[in-house]
Amino acid sequence: MAAWTWRFEKADGTEVRPAVQPEEFTTQGDAESWVGEYWKELADGGADQVRLFEDASEIYGPMSLHAEAAAEPESEESQA
């Protein structure tokens, strides 16, 4: 059975220890629900972004944990 896990990173891709320790998830949906519940605590604890893995394969990432970054992608370009 596949194990779904998160990697927690700073904005530069350096791995950091999460403020909330996750379990190993048995489905992608469980993993995504968990990060949806704890993203604020993770961001407050020093993680800027996450990557989702199924076993050793990266599924997607990096995904920002900062709400303003997700809501306003590339806002600097629109001001140029």
C-alpha positions as CSV (number, residue, x, y, z in Angstrom):
1,M,0.0,0.0,0.0
2,A,1.3,3.5,-0.9
3,A,2.3,5.9,1.8
4,W,1.5,9.6,1.3
5,T,3.8,12.0,3.1
6,W,4.5,15.8,3.2
7,R,7.9,17.4,3.0
8,F,8.1,20.8,4.7
9,E,10.4,23.5,3.4
10,K,11.5,27.1,3.7
11,A,10.9,29.3,0.7
12,D,14.4,28.3,-0.7
13,G,13.6,24.6,-0.6
14,T,15.5,23.8,2.6
15,E,13.7,21.1,4.6
16,V,12.4,22.1,8.0
17,R,10.9,20.2,10.9
18,P,7.1,20.8,11.0
19,A,5.4,22.5,13.9
20,V,2.8,19.8,13.8
21,Q,4.1,16.3,13.2
22,P,2.1,14.5,10.5
23,E,1.3,10.8,10.3
24,E,1.8,8.7,7.2
25,F,-1.4,8.9,5.2
26,T,-2.9,6.0,3.3
27,T,-4.7,8.2,0.7
28,Q,-3.9,11.5,-1.1
29,G,-7.2,12.9,0.2
30,D,-6.3,12.2,3.8
31,A,-2.9,13.9,3.3
32,E,-4.5,16.9,1.7
33,S,-7.2,17.2,4.3
34,W,-4.6,17.1,7.1
35,V,-2.5,19.9,5.5
36,G,-5.7,21.9,4.9
37,E,-6.4,21.6,8.7
38,Y,-2.9,22.5,9.9
39,W,-1.5,24.8,7.3
40,K,-1.6,27.9,9.5
41,E,0.2,26.2,12.4
42,L,2.8,24.9,9.9
43,A,3.4,28.3,8.4
44,D,3.5,29.9,11.9
45,G,6.1,27.3,12.8
46,G,8.5,28.2,10.1
47,A,7.4,26.1,7.0
48,D,6.8,28.2,3.9
49,Q,5.8,25.5,1.5
50,V,5.1,21.8,1.2
51,R,5.6,19.0,-1.3
52,L,3.4,15.9,-1.5
53,F,5.0,12.5,-2.0
54,E,3.6,9.0,-2.8
55,D,6.3,6.8,-1.4
56,A,9.4,8.2,-3.1
57,S,7.6,9.9,-6.0
58,E,6.9,13.7,-5.8
59,I,3.2,14.2,-6.7
60,Y,3.3,18.0,-6.6
61,G,4.9,21.0,-5.0
62,P,6.1,23.3,-3.8
63,M,2.7,24.6,-2.6
64,S,2.8,27.8,-0.5
65,L,1.4,27.8,3.0
66,H,1.0,31.6,2.9
67,A,-2.6,32.6,2.1
68,E,-1.7,35.9,0.5
69,A,0.8,34.2,-1.9
70,A,-1.9,31.8,-3.0
71,A,-4.5,34.4,-3.3
72,E,-2.4,36.9,-5.3
73,P,0.1,35.1,-7.6
74,E,2.7,37.4,-9.1
75,S,1.2,40.6,-7.9
76,E,4.5,42.5,-8.6
77,E,4.1,41.9,-12.3
78,S,0.7,43.6,-12.5
79,Q,2.2,46.7,-11.0
80,A,5.0,47.0,-13.6
